[in-house]
Amino acid sequence: MKTIYYGATSLNGFIADQNNSLEWLFQFDGGSGAPDFESFIRDIGAIAMGSTTYMWLYDHLLKKDKPEPWPYQMPSWVFTTRNLPLFPGADVRFVKGDVKPVYYEMKEIAAGKNIWIMGGGELAAKFYDQGFLNEVVLNIAPVTLSSGAPLFPRTMNPPMKLKAVLDRNPFVELHYEVPAPGL
């Protein structure tokens, strides 16, 4: 069981644009070398995300001419300090405060499967601070953004250890092992 910060980033390190949107990512058609999300999600037993990521999903999936269902079968924990609408039919749990007690609940429910830190560099950093973040998997898109949400909004030391570099044309997928903080 691992806790993995998995996602896509622009070449210059933004996970969302200045409007907190992921629309920039949809210009890539998922060609033959695209990230293998299906293999990744098969091993996930719980998801953690911040409120901005959740609300983007909520708006993106429900506020269309033809609304789409919640795409995840496993439970999702949304870290938030505000009241948010519940996505119909989704196993979503709103939490606030320290990640530590939530992590242990997620770990128990994941039952040996991995925990996915879905979005938000600050949330990933909070899991890192507690020594819970084990791996970072980044799909780097060949595009730059002028501003937006940074991949990591602050310094995290010691350095991560590169485990793999995969050609996922047009992406490059990087796998990093994350050492415990302060080691």
C-alpha positions in Angstrom: 0.0 0.0 0.0 1.4 3.4 -1.0 0.1 7.0 -0.9 0.7 8.4 -4.4 0.5 12.0 -5.7 -0.5 11.3 -9.3 -1.4 13.8 -11.9 -0.5 15.9 -14.9 1.5 19.1 -15.0 2.5 21.6 -17.5 6.1 21.8 -18.6 6.6 24.8 -16.3 5.0 23.1 -13.2 1.3 24.1 -13.1 -1.5 21.5 -12.5 -4.3 23.9 -13.3 -4.5 27.3 -15.1 -5.2 30.7 -13.6 -8.9 29.8 -13.5 -8.3 26.5 -11.7 -9.3 24.7 -14.8 -7.9 21.6 -16.4 -9.2 22.4 -19.8 -5.6 22.9 -21.1 -5.1 19.2 -20.6 -7.9 18.1 -22.9 -6.1 19.2 -26.0 -4.2 15.9 -25.8 -6.2 13.0 -27.3 -4.8 10.1 -25.3 -2.7 8.6 -28.1 -1.0 5.3 -27.8 1.7 6.5 -25.4 -0.7 8.4 -23.2 -0.6 7.8 -19.5 -2.0 4.4 -18.5 -4.7 5.7 -16.1 -6.6 2.4 -16.2 -3.7 0.4 -14.7 -3.1 3.1 -12.1 -6.7 3.4 -10.9 -7.1 -0.4 -10.6 -4.8 -0.3 -7.6 -6.5 2.6 -5.8 -8.6 2.1 -2.8 -9.2 5.7 -1.6 -8.8 9.2 -3.0 -7.9 12.5 -1.3 -8.5 15.8 -2.9 -8.9 19.5 -2.0 -12.1 21.5 -2.4 -10.9 23.2 -5.6 -10.3 19.9 -7.4 -13.6 18.6 -6.1 -15.6 21.6 -7.3 -13.9 21.5 -10.7 -15.0 17.9 -11.0 -18.5 18.7 -9.8 -18.9 21.6 -12.2 -17.2 19.8 -15.1 -19.3 16.6 -14.8 -22.7 18.0 -13.8 -23.0 21.4 -15.5 -23.2 20.1 -19.0 -26.0 19.5 -21.5 -25.7 15.8 -20.6 -24.4 15.4 -17.0 -21.9 12.6 -16.3 -21.7 10.3 -13.3 -19.0 10.5 -10.7 -16.1 8.6 -12.3 -14.7 6.8 -9.2 -15.9 3.7 -7.5 -13.7 4.0 -4.4 -14.5 6.5 -1.6 -13.1 10.0 -1.9 -12.2 12.4 1.0 -12.5 16.1 0.2 -10.4 18.4 2.4 -12.3 21.6 2.8 -13.2 24.4 5.2 -16.4 25.3 3.4 -19.8 23.7 2.8 -19.8 22.0 -0.6 -22.6 20.3 -2.5 -22.6 16.5 -2.5 -22.2 14.9 -5.9 -25.2 12.7 -6.5 -24.4 8.9 -6.1 -20.8 9.5 -5.1 -19.1 8.1 -2.0 -17.6 11.5 -1.0 -16.7 12.5 2.6 -16.0 16.1 3.5 -13.3 16.5 6.1 -11.2 19.4 7.5 -8.1 19.8 9.6 -5.1 17.5 10.1 -4.6 14.8 7.4 -3.3 12.3 10.0 -6.6 10.9 11.4 -8.1 11.0 7.9 -5.1 9.1 6.5 -5.6 6.3 9.0 -9.3 6.1 8.1 -8.5 6.0 4.4 -5.8 3.4 4.9 -8.2 1.1 6.7 -10.9 1.5 4.0 -8.4 1.1 1.2 -7.7 -2.4 2.6 -4.2 -2.8 1.2 -4.8 -0.8 -2.0 -3.1 2.6 -2.7 -4.3 6.0 -1.7 -4.4 8.6 -4.5 -3.7 12.2 -3.7 -5.6 13.5 -6.7 -5.1 17.2 -6.8 -3.6 20.0 -5.0 0.1 20.4 -4.3 -0.6 21.8 -0.8 -2.6 18.7 0.1 0.2 16.5 -1.2 2.6 18.5 0.9 0.5 18.0 4.0 0.6 14.2 3.5 4.4 14.5 3.0 4.8 16.5 6.2 3.3 13.6 8.1 5.5 11.0 6.4 2.6 9.5 4.5 3.5 10.4 0.9 5.4 7.5 -0.7 5.5 8.2 -4.4 5.0 11.0 -6.9 3.9 10.1 -10.5 3.9 13.1 -12.9 2.7 13.2 -16.5 4.4 16.2 -17.9 2.5 17.7 -20.8 4.4 19.6 -23.6 2.7 22.9 -22.9 3.4 25.9 -20.7 0.9 27.9 -18.8 1.3 31.6 -17.9 0.1 31.1 -14.3 -2.1 28.8 -12.2 -2.0 26.3 -9.4 1.6 25.1 -8.8 2.5 21.4 -8.7 4.1 22.0 -5.3 3.6 25.4 -3.7 6.5 25.0 -1.3 9.9 23.3 -0.8 10.0 19.7 0.2 13.3 18.2 1.3 15.2 15.8 1.1 15.2 15.3 -2.7 13.0 12.6 -4.2 14.6 9.5 -5.8 13.9 9.0 -9.5 12.6 5.5 -10.1 11.4 5.6 -13.8 11.0 7.8 -16.8 8.5 6.7 -19.4 7.9 8.0 -22.9 4.1 8.5 -23.0 4.2 10.5 -26.2 3.3 13.4 -26.1 3.8 13.1 -22.3 6.8 12.2 -20.2 5.9 10.2 -17.1 8.2 10.5 -14.1 8.0 8.2 -11.1 9.7 9.4 -7.9 10.1 7.7 -4.6 9.5 10.1 -1.7 11.8 9.8 1.3 10.4 10.6 4.7 10.7 14.3 5.6 13.9 15.1 7.5 15.8 12.0 6.4 
